[in-house]
Amino acid sequence: MIIFERHTLGNGLRVIAHHDRGTPMVTSNILYDAGSRDEDPAATGFAHLFEHLMFEGTSNVPAFDEPVMMAGGENNAFTTNDLTNYYITLPSNNLETALWLESDRMRGLDLSEGRLSAQKSVVTEEFRQRFLNQPYGDMLLLLRPLAYKVHPYRWPAIGIDISHIEKADSGLLRRFYDRYYNPSNAILSIAGSVSPDEAFMMAEDRFGHLPAGGFNGRMLPAEPAQDERREITVHRPVPAAHLVMAFHTDGRKSREFYILDLLTDILAGCDSGRFPENLVRSKELFSEADIYLSGEIDPGLVIFSGRLKNGVDIRKAEEAVMEEISRLASETVTAAELEKARNRYESHRLISYLNASNKAFSLAFHELLGDAGGVNTETEQYMSVTAEEITAASSRIFRPSNCSVIYYLPESK
Amino acid sequence: MRTAPAIIIPSPGDTSFPEMTRLSNGVPVCLLPNGTLDLLRIEFVFNAGQLMEDVPLAASATNAMLTEGTITHDAASINDLIDRTGALFNHTADKDKAGLVVITLTRKLEEVMSLAEEVLFHPSFPEKEFRMLTDKRLQSFLTARQKTSAIARETFYQALCGENNPYGRIITPDDYGALTTADLKEFHTRYYKPDNMYITVAGRNPDKAVSVLERHFAGAGTGKWHKPVMPELTFESASPGRIFREVSNSVQSTVRMGWKGITRDHPDYQGLQVATMILGGYFGSRLMRNIREEKGYTYGIHALAGAIHRIGYITIMTDVSNIYREETVNEIRKEITEMCMNEVTGEEIALVRNHIMGELARMFDGPFAMAEALRGIIDYDAGADYYTRFAETVRTMTPGKIKELIERYFNTDNAFEIIAGAQ
C-alpha cells in the first residue's frame, strides 16, 4: 500500500505526494501527457526530441545538470508512445532545487536554432546506435507500421524517419512545446522523506505562477480491427533467425490488460513457464522465447518474440507457437500456474517499492490513467484474474487474422 | 517565486558498514538491517569468476548451469519449485567472482534457502540442458561479434592483459564446442564450497535469517572457511598505439582509448576517480560537453578508471559515425591535453564533489543499495572505511592534484587507441 495525498494547483497542475520515511532522498517526478502518439505524422520524433531539449538549459539555467549535481542529485528522462517523463532524485533537503528546475524548464526552454542543431545530431546518432548498429535493432521499427495502419502507434518514439528530426525547425517545435508543456498537461509526483504538506507548499511556490495551458484532450484515430494475417520477411546480417508475432489487445485501462499480464507471465515470465519449458527445452525450436505486453494506454499489442535454433524452419516454429497459444483457448491454465504468477506478482510489486523513484513514477502514471489510487487497487485486479477469464481473452486475441508476423532471417552467405 | 533556492551541500551520511559475523564453520556473513518491506536480499559470493578458470568459459557456464538440474530435481522441477515461491534467483558471474542473488518474501525464507543450498551445492550439470545452454550462449556470442562495442572491449582487455591471461583471452566459437560438463563439474567442486564464499543479507531484520543460513550453509561436512587463495597472474601488455578491428557493415565505429591503471590499494586510486569523472564521467563532463553537446558526434562518451584483481584500467569509450572517428580521437586528445595544461576550475571540482556526495548518499540509501556497494569493498579488500576515506579524498581535492593525476595517468603518447568499425 502506498499512502499518498493529492492536490491540484489553480493552473491545473496535479501534485501527488508520498511520504517515505525510510530514505534520506526524495524523487521529483514530472510526467507530461505527451508522447509520440501526439505527433503530426509529417513531423514525428518530436516528443523524444523534447526529452533531449529539456536538458539544454534556459535563460535562467544555462546548464541544467549543474544545479542538479550541486544539489547531489541524479536525473533522467524517457519518452514512450504515450508520455514523456522526467525525474530528479536528490537529498530531500534540496527538493526545492528540483522543483525550481522543473518549473523553469516547463515554460522557459530556449528553442533557438543554435541549441537545436547539436541535439538533432545527437538524436540521429542515438537512432544509429540503438536501431541500426545493433543486431536485430530494427525489429520493432518494422513491427509498428505492420501492426498499425491508422493509429499513431504506427511509429516508434524515435520517429518514422530520422529526416523528420533533421528538418525540425524552431517554429514547429515551439508549437509542440506550447501545446504540451504546461501545468494543466502535467502531473508532478513527489516521493521521499518530505511530508505532503511541505511538498504541496513548495509546489505552489514554484509552479503556482505559471499560466495554465489550453490543451485538453486528444482525438486520435482508432485502429480498425485487423481482419487478416499480415506477414513480412526481411534479411539481415544476423547469426540466427527471429520470429515476431504481434496480436492486437485492449488498452492499459481495460480488464484485459491484467488478464494478459498474468497470462504472459504464465507463458514466459519465468524459467518454468510454458514457452521456456515447451518451445525451448522440450521441442528445441527456439533458444529464447518470450511474450509480453506493449502496455500502451490505447489498445496495444501482445508480442511474441523468439530467437530460432539453427536449422529450424520458421514456419514450423510459428506453427508450434500457435499450437501453444491455441491450447489456451481450449483448456484452462492450472491452479498451480495461476498461483505461481500471483506469487511472482507480489514479489515484483514489493521489489519495485524499494525505490522512492519507482513509487513516484507509478503514482504519476496511475494518475494519468485516471486515478493515482490505481497503484493500490491494481493488486486486487491481478489477484482476482480467473482461469476462465484467461481462456476467454485467449480465444479473442490469439486468432491468425489478428496477427502480424515478421520473419527476420539471416542473409544467405 | 522565480529565484533559485539555496542549495544545501549534500552529505553522504553514514558510509560505514556493520561488522561481519560468521556462521559456525567460519563463513563470513554481513547483515544489513533497516529495511522497510518484508523482503530479504541474500547474496552468495564465491571466489569463482573468470579469473579462476583453466578452461575458457568454465566460470560463467558453471554459474549459469546451477539452476538447470540438481541431484534431486531435474531442470523443469527445480525451476518450478523456485518460481512457486515467487523468489528471484539472479545469477552473477563476472571477471573475479560468481554467485547468486536471491530476493524473497521474508515469509518464504526457509523454503527459498533450502532451494538455494540445493542449486549452489548440489547441481547435476545434465548433458541435455548443458547442450541447450551452450547453443544459446554461442548464439549470443555470435550476435555480440557484430557489435563494435563488444569487439573494442575484448581488444582492450587483450591489449591490457595479454592473451595468455584469463582476462585477456579472446573467446572463439570453438571454445563453446570444446567445453564439457566434466569441466563444469570440476570447476564447481573446486570453487562452490562454503570455504570459498561469503554471504550478505539485506532487508528488515536480517538477523532472523542467520539460523536459517546456519542450517543450510554450515552443516556437517561443509568444511572450514579460510581466506580464498587467489591465483598468480602474468600480465603481458601490448605496446601502445592504434589497433584497428574490422566489423563489416557497421554504421558506427567504437572508439576506445585505454591505459593500464592502478588498483584500489594505490594511494592515487580514489583521486583518479575524481579526475576521470571531470574528464568524462558525468553528463556535463569535458568530453560530453565537447563531443556530444557541441559537436553532436555521439549519443554518449564515457571515461572510467576501474580495477579488477591485480590490475587497474583506464578507458574512454564512445560510439560515433564512421566519418567522425578520427575527429573524435583528435578531440579526446585535445581535451586531455587541455587538462594537462590548465587547472580545472574550483566550480568544476565543487560540482563533481557534490555529485559524488549525492551518489554516496544513494549507495547507502537502504540495505539493498548497501549490499551492492559492499561487494566492491569485500571483493577487493578495500577496507570497511573505504567510502568514508573516499568522501574525505573528494572533499579535499584540489585543481593542482587533478592536473597532476591527469598528467600521470592519461598519457596520450602511451594509449591503446582501439577502433572497431567498418574499413
Boltz contact constraints between the chains, C-beta under 6 A:
constraints:
  - contact:
      token1: [A, 22]
      token2: [B, 36]
      max_distance: 6.0
  - contact:
      token1: [A, 23]
      token2: [B, 365]
      max_distance: 6.0
  - contact:
      token1: [A, 25]
      token2: [B, 365]
      max_distance: 6.0
  - contact:
      token1: [A, 63]
      token2: [B, 284]
      max_distance: 6.0
  - contact:
      token1: [A, 65]
      token2: [B, 283]
      max_distance: 6.0
  - contact:
      token1: [A, 65]
      token2: [B, 284]
      max_distance: 6.0
  - contact:
      token1: [A, 69]
      token2: [B, 351]
      max_distance: 6.0
  - contact:
      token1: [A, 69]
      token2: [B, 354]
      max_distance: 6.0
  - contact:
      token1: [A, 69]
      token2: [B, 355]
      max_distance: 6.0
  - contact:
      token1: [A, 70]
      token2: [B, 7]
      max_distance: 6.0
  - contact:
      token1: [A, 70]
      token2: [B, 354]
      max_distance: 6.0
  - contact:
      token1: [A, 71]
      token2: [B, 7]
      max_distance: 6.0
  - contact:
      token1: [A, 72]
      token2: [B, 10]
      max_distance: 6.0
  - contact:
      token1: [A, 72]
      token2: [B, 354]
      max_distance: 6.0
  - contact:
      token1: [A, 72]
      token2: [B, 357]
      max_distance: 6.0
  - contact:
      token1: [A, 72]
      token2: [B, 358]
      max_distance: 6.0
  - contact:
      token1: [A, 73]
      token2: [B, 358]
      max_distance: 6.0
  - contact:
      token1: [A, 91]
      token2: [B, 10]
      max_distance: 6.0
  - contact:
      token1: [A, 91]
      token2: [B, 361]
      max_distance: 6.0
  - contact:
      token1: [A, 93]
      token2: [B, 8]
      max_distance: 6.0
  - contact:
      token1: [A, 94]
      token2: [B, 8]
      max_distance: 6.0
  - contact:
      token1: [A, 96]
      token2: [B, 5]
      max_distance: 6.0
  - contact:
      token1: [A, 97]
      token2: [B, 5]
      max_distance: 6.0
  - contact:
      token1: [A, 97]
      token2: [B, 7]
      max_distance: 6.0
  - contact:
      token1: [A, 100]
      token2: [B, 4]
      max_distance: 6.0
  - contact:
      token1: [A, 100]
      token2: [B, 5]
      max_distance: 6.0
  - contact:
      token1: [A, 118]
      token2: [B, 293]
      max_distance: 6.0
  - contact:
      token1: [A, 118]
      token2: [B, 296]
      max_distance: 6.0
  - contact:
      token1: [A, 121]
      token2: [B, 296]
      max_distance: 6.0
  - contact:
      token1: [A, 122]
      token2: [B, 292]
      max_distance: 6.0
  - contact:
      token1: [A, 122]
      token2: [B, 296]
      max_distance: 6.0
  - contact:
      token1: [A, 125]
      token2: [B, 298]
      max_distance: 6.0
  - contact:
      token1: [A, 125]
      token2: [B, 299]
      max_distance: 6.0
  - contact:
      token1: [A, 126]
      token2: [B, 299]
      max_distance: 6.0
  - contact:
      token1: [A, 128]
      token2: [B, 251]
      max_distance: 6.0
  - contact:
      token1: [A, 128]
      token2: [B, 252]
      max_distance: 6.0
  - contact:
      token1: [A, 129]
      token2: [B, 299]
      max_distance: 6.0
  - contact:
      token1: [A, 129]
      token2: [B, 319]
      max_distance: 6.0
  - contact:
      token1: [A, 132]
      token2: [B, 251]
      max_distance: 6.0
  - contact:
      token1: [A, 133]
      token2: [B, 250]
      max_distance: 6.0
  - contact:
      token1: [A, 133]
      token2: [B, 251]
      max_distance: 6.0
  - contact:
      token1: [A, 133]
      token2: [B, 252]
      max_distance: 6.0
  - contact:
      token1: [A, 135]
      token2: [B, 143]
      max_distance: 6.0
  - contact:
      token1: [A, 135]
      token2: [B, 146]
      max_distance: 6.0
  - contact:
      token1: [A, 205]
      token2: [B, 1]
      max_distance: 6.0
  - contact:
      token1: [A, 237]
      token2: [B, 249]
      max_distance: 6.0
  - contact:
      token1: [A, 239]
      token2: [B, 142]
      max_distance: 6.0
  - contact:
      token1: [A, 239]
      token2: [B, 143]
      max_distance: 6.0
  - contact:
      token1: [A, 240]
      token2: [B, 139]
      max_distance: 6.0
  - contact:
      token1: [A, 270]
      token2: [B, 83]
      max_distance: 6.0
  - contact:
      token1: [A, 271]
      token2: [B, 79]
      max_distance: 6.0
  - contact:
      token1: [A, 272]
      token2: [B, 79]
      max_distance: 6.0
  - contact:
      token1: [A, 272]
      token2: [B, 80]
      max_distance: 6.0
  - contact:
      token1: [A, 272]
      token2: [B, 83]
      max_distance: 6.0
  - contact:
      token1: [A, 287]
      token2: [B, 135]
      max_distance: 6.0
  - contact:
      token1: [A, 287]
      token2: [B, 136]
      max_distance: 6.0
  - contact:
      token1: [A, 287]
      token2: [B, 139]
      max_distance: 6.0
  - contact:
      token1: [A, 340]
      token2: [B, 83]
      max_distance: 6.0
  - contact:
      token1: [A, 340]
      token2: [B, 84]
      max_distance: 6.0
  - contact:
      token1: [A, 343]
      token2: [B, 86]
      max_distance: 6.0
  - contact:
      token1: [A, 344]
      token2: [B, 86]
      max_distance: 6.0
  - contact:
      token1: [A, 346]
      token2: [B, 86]
      max_distance: 6.0
  - contact:
      token1: [A, 347]
      token2: [B, 86]
      max_distance: 6.0
  - contact:
      token1: [A, 347]
      token2: [B, 105]
      max_distance: 6.0
  - contact:
      token1: [A, 350]
      token2: [B, 37]
      max_distance: 6.0
  - contact:
      token1: [A, 350]
      token2: [B, 39]
      max_distance: 6.0
  - contact:
      token1: [A, 354]
      token2: [B, 368]
      max_distance: 6.0
